[in-house]
Amino acid sequence: MCRRHTFSFFISAVLYHTFPNQTILLGVVLVCLGLSVDALSLNGRRIEAVGGEGNEAAIRGEKLLKRVRRGWMWNQFFLQEEYTGSDYQYIGKLQSDQDRGDGLVKYILSGEGAGTIFVIDENNGDLHATRRLDREEKAFYVLKATVVNKRTGYKLEPETEFTVKLHDINDNEPHFSKEVYTGSVPERSDIGTSVIQVTATDADDSMYGNSAKLVYSISQGHPYFSVDPNTGVIRTALGPGDMDREQREHYQVVIEAKDMAGQRGGLTGSTVVNITLTDVNDNPPRFTQSIYQFRVPESFKSGAPVGRIRATDRDIGKNAEMYFTIVSGDGMDMFDISTNKDTQEGVITVSKPLDYERKQSYTVEIQVQNTQVDPRFMSTGSKDMATVRISVEDVDEPPLFDKASYLMEVKEDAAVGAAVGSVSAVDPDGTRSPVKYSIDRRTDMDRLFNVHPGNGSIFLLRSLDREETAWHNISVIATEFNNPRQSSHVPVYIRLLDINDNAPTFATVYETFVCEKTKAGQRIQTVSAVDADEPSTGHKFFFSLAPEGAYRSNFTVRDNGDNTAGILTRRASYSRLHQSVYLVPVVITDGDYPMQSSTGTLTVRVCTCDRDGNMELCNAEALSSSPGLSTGALIAILLCAIILLMIVVLFTALKRQRKQEPLIISKEDVRDNVVSYNDEGGGEEDTQAFDIGALRHPDAAAVLEESAKQRRDIIPTDTLLLIMPPVNMGSRDNGDVREFINQRVLENDCNPTAPPYDSLATYAYEGAGSVAESLSSLGSASSEAEQDYHYLSDWGPRFRKLADLYGAEDSDFS
């Protein structure tokens, strides 16, 4: 029995290695051999021989092992994808040793797709697929099978896991990673230069047959490019002479990928590759014309543009950048050329001033070349030349000074009218127009200088002082006689030369002291001097005692030789009570020519000192000047006190004035009858506001006013007489306002019943004799006659507007 199983296993193993995929054939062969085979795995990868009771297994090892009985003898099934049949696709059959055909066994399926994709017949264990499956969506499914008793529901076998794998078919075409590829390669590249690599993938199983084995080919793009059939690398197929960007820049290539190793019946996918030839510097720049001509006015300044020249380059980008240079010609020093980075044009500019009278035309040779040259394409023709002719045009130019600026020197003691220097300018034009000179007064506000208009000599108008201003900067203007608009300026710098016109003085106010008890020859002060002059050799001062102080002098002066001097005592003792202050005159002399000198006074006070020579007590003047307040401070304090006193007095006076009783105590008092007429009234036609007839007829108005003039505080009696001077009524004209006013003044002065004594009645008369006579409309109010205003025209220009208004005819306003 052991041999029988061993033989069946051997035969099965041989057949399996010979026909790995023919599982059914293997089972049939074993059955035909009469071997006892209970189960065979469907994939043939594991074969287990199971006999009846008492059989022993002796397959491996030297020791015999007891066989363990198993109910499941399988682990995976295979199913072809993309099934197109109408019925469920049969997968296989599950069989248990516990199933004796009596209908008590029930098969249960669970796992991925159980009940939906996969179903099992619970009675006999047949396994089916309910729908079409795609291996590219899911390659295998893991399921579990269980056998239970239908009556009790108990498991008859342990749950076992198995796999359903899908067999692949060639149902997917290759797909490229991009629909459109973009690549580039330099122009003039060698044959076989790599451009770009394309990649395609196939969703079919690469481990099964040739369904996923791809081959690349080019269907569009011959003869310029080729593709590697295995890697998909696209390369150039033509030489450098045929791949010229200037001839053709863009190419479109179509690449195909075919599965089944390119055999007939394989599926194909394609993609588009856009290839661009990038530029290399294989073309030199070329001028658009060989000769250029320009015209430029001679008045153009340095840096002014003359013209532009242009060159073309078939290349692009940096390979088309160029620069221009002037290589020869008589205008190399007069003109420059630069390159405009934006337009790649050569800009010719003026480098030196032009003069039509000196030279009327120039010729230059200009060269152009690329800024970046490729050595592979460098040749003798990589540069280009052009000729530029420039004509100078004559213009009316302003006068030209022979110098850009002038420096002049004059002594500070020069007399008024003395010459300082001269300037010179000429008209550069061929006409040689005469030139006149003047000073720009904005630069000489004090009018210290002037210039001769004909010869340009500069002279003084006022005396100068170097110590006040050492330099004077003026501007001289040169103007053409024939064309005053043509003028030019030149700066003139005038330096004043120093002369010894200032005497030296003490550097500061010197004031010192001397002890009452001292010794002869004791130095009590060191003095120095200053001088406003600045001699070229430096200052040199000499100090000596003034002659008026040399006689019986108490002090002496010692010149130190370094522009300082020491003040020394000549006695051993001084008395503060005898003389408290000494004035020491010192003569200071400079060493320049002419020699200048001055006398400075040194104040020496006598003080009481201790043994060490420190001052202890001086006279009253010394004390007030050193530790106490200064004279200026005392004056300031005194002024403040006076101001405060004046403020107090003023405030008291104002307060007293406010306490006095007012002239009018109450509004009800009769003495406050001050009548004010400040109403403008209604004009000439308003006769109701004021009766003007009183001024025209004063006699009638006097009678009416007598009763209204009585004082309310005095009762008239028979004994109270009105004493009035006689008035010649016959000599008064009713229209004379002056007489009316005089009468009223007389009445108020003589009438005791007149208004209160403290009321002020003012009557004024303007007088007569005005050229314009009276401008009042009082005389015309009662007359409706037409007025004549033509006399207003005779009053002068100030009344002209009034004459135009009133002198016009009525028809002018109708």
Sequence and secondary structure as in RCSB ss.txt:
>XXXX:A:sequence
MCRRHTFSFFISAVLYHTFPNQTILLGVVLVCLGLSVDALSLNGRRIEAVGGEGNEAAIRGEKLLKRVRRGWMWN
QFFLQEEYTGSDYQYIGKLQSDQDRGDGLVKYILSGEGAGTIFVIDENNGDLHATRRLDREEKAFYVLKATVVNK
RTGYKLEPETEFTVKLHDINDNEPHFSKEVYTGSVPERSDIGTSVIQVTATDADDSMYGNSAKLVYSISQGHPYF
SVDPNTGVIRTALGPGDMDREQREHYQVVIEAKDMAGQRGGLTGSTVVNITLTDVNDNPPRFTQSIYQFRVPESF
KSGAPVGRIRATDRDIGKNAEMYFTIVSGDGMDMFDISTNKDTQEGVITVSKPLDYERKQSYTVEIQVQNTQVDP
RFMSTGSKDMATVRISVEDVDEPPLFDKASYLMEVKEDAAVGAAVGSVSAVDPDGTRSPVKYSIDRRTDMDRLFN
VHPGNGSIFLLRSLDREETAWHNISVIATEFNNPRQSSHVPVYIRLLDINDNAPTFATVYETFVCEKTKAGQRIQ
TVSAVDADEPSTGHKFFFSLAPEGAYRSNFTVRDNGDNTAGILTRRASYSRLHQSVYLVPVVITDGDYPMQSSTG
TLTVRVCTCDRDGNMELCNAEALSSSPGLSTGALIAILLCAIILLMIVVLFTALKRQRKQEPLIISKEDVRDNVV
SYNDEGGGEEDTQAFDIGALRHPDAAAVLEESAKQRRDIIPTDTLLLIMPPVNMGSRDNGDVREFINQRVLENDC
NPTAPPYDSLATYAYEGAGSVAESLSSLGSASSEAEQDYHYLSDWGPRFRKLADLYGAEDSDFS
>XXXX:A:secstr
 HHHHHHHHHHHHHHHHHSTT HHHHHHHHHHTT   S   TTSS      STT  B SSSSS B     S    
EEEEESS   SS EEEEE   TT  SSS EEEEEEETTBTTTEEE TTT EEEE S   TTT SEEEEEEEEEET
TT  BSS  EEEEEEEE  S    EES SEEEEEEETT  TT EEEE  EE  S TTSTTTT  EEEEEESTTTE
EE TTT EEEE S TTT  TTT  EEEEEEEEESGGG TT  EEEEEEEEEEE  S S  EES SEEEEEEETT 
 TT EEEEEEEE SS GGGG EEEEEEEETTTTTEEEEE TTT EEEEEE S   TTT SEEEEEEEEEESS  G
GG  GGGEEEEEEEEEEE      EESSS EEEEEETT  TT EEEE  EE  STT   EEEEE GGG TT  EE
E TTT EEEESS   TTT SEEEEEEEEEESS TT EEEEEEEEEEE  S S  EESS  EEEEESB  TT EEE
EEEEE S   TT   EEEEE HHHHTT SEEEEE SSSEEEEEESSSB  TTT SEEEEEEEEEESSSS  EEEE
EEEEEEEEE TTS EEE  HHHHHHTTS  HHHHHHHHHHHHHHHHHHHHHHHHHHHHHS  S   TTSGGG   
      S TT  SS  THHHH HHHHHHHHHGGG  TT    TT         STT  TT HHHHHHHHHHHHHH
 TTSS TT         S  TT    SGGGSS  S    GGGGGG GGGHHHHHHHSS GGGT 
